[in-house]
Amino acid sequence: MHALDSGVGNGRLTSVQRGISMQVSVENTSALERRMSITVPAERIETQVNKRLQQTAQKAKIAGFRPGKVPMSEIKRRFGADARQEAVGDVIQSSFYEAVVEQKLNPAGAPSIEPKSLEAGKDLEYVAIFEVFPEFTVAGFEGITVERLSADVADADLDKMLDVLRKQNTRFEVADRAAQNDDQLNIDFVGKVDGEVFAGGSAKGTQLVLGSGRMIPGFEDGLVGAKAGEERVLNLTFPEDYQNLDLAGKTAEFTVTVNTVSEPKLPELNEEFFAQFGIKETGLEGFRAEVRKNMERELRQAIKSKVKNQVMDGLLSTNPIEVPKALLSNEVDRLRVQAVQQFGGNIKPDQLPAELFEEQAKRRVVLGLIVAEVVKQFDLKPDEARVREMIQEMASAYQEPEQVVSWYYKNDQQLNEVRSVVLEEQVVDTVLQKAKVTDKAVSYEEAVKPVEAPQAD
């Protein structure tokens, strides 16, 4: 059978308009599942079959006959079965759409078709089983509680951020002294378990910053105080939860040779350093002002995000709805593809277990349905002034903001994505008007700190 889309065509003629009656009955087999029995008069099928056969007759090339002069009996003998199969498939597709329009149903996915009678000369009978979108009214705004944070970027926060930027651009210079934490060592090492070298346990010329926590516990600590040219033997134990199960919990001996010891050198806050961030000829004050502006933008986004998450959590808890399996399955597939794109590897999306994504998929689908319903209930439209403001905010992070703004307004897809984000913000604002909102002043660090995911029981 032909694959059927989940949408409903607005331009199709109904069975009454066609002048050929069609019988339709609908059974609710669950909250969302519908079982629709459809009977299409044989006349409609035969009309479609004959139409196809006539089209075939005009272009068929058969030995012994001139083009367009092949007897219809011969056309039916050769092409009748295929013409009927195509006609039945097309009629099932078109009649299904007509039926859901007449019954005012909103399918949430493609139907499963069960043919009941396909015999030539008789009425076509089939059953379409499908899910519909849930019908509900979003409510419970008054029961949603939101803690809205407020903060400022203090001078101390700015100074700390400048220190972070300097540390991120640390350079190392060879030092003629014993190694300390934060030093970078160039080392060779060989690891053995039960006297045997193991895979992945040896390397040459590896750069290692002491205190970084990159190696197993005790490895970096065991090199504090070492000098260039020194060899140390470290007897360590792999953690019980080590990712390589063959090594987890085992004792290993590492012979480490220190090639060089280099000490960290923080860059000076000068024009050379500022230029790395695209800031020139404005001096320290200009650099501080630019960093502060970026921190304030990050702060606004963090506060807005935390408020939005609380609102969405509230909408979920106050509006439990059943999710169509088709929508859930589609969302799981999308998350599978995203996971493969993000982490790579020689694995196909459908090889990833669906249960890994079901919880996240259900949240996304339910929120999508709820947000769409809020938009519908309150007749919300994207505020174009807010759309431009958001684009200008994003563009301000670039050296040529005007070009970025122009690019967005020349790309409909990107522009519509911004409109969708703005519309979600308007949904949040609509909920906040009735929710219980408490304002709380906090530090910059607390405001931008990511919310920790709840621990599983």
Helices and strands as residue ranges (DSSP letters): H 15-18, E 23-28, E 33-40, H 42-59, H 72-102, E 112-117, E 124-131, G 141-143, E 145-150, H 155-168, E 171-174, E 184-193, E 196-209, G 221-223, E 231-237, E 251-265, H 271-275, H 283-318, H 325-343, G 349-351, G 354-356, H 358-377, H 384-395, H 401-410, H 412-432, E 436-441, H 444-448
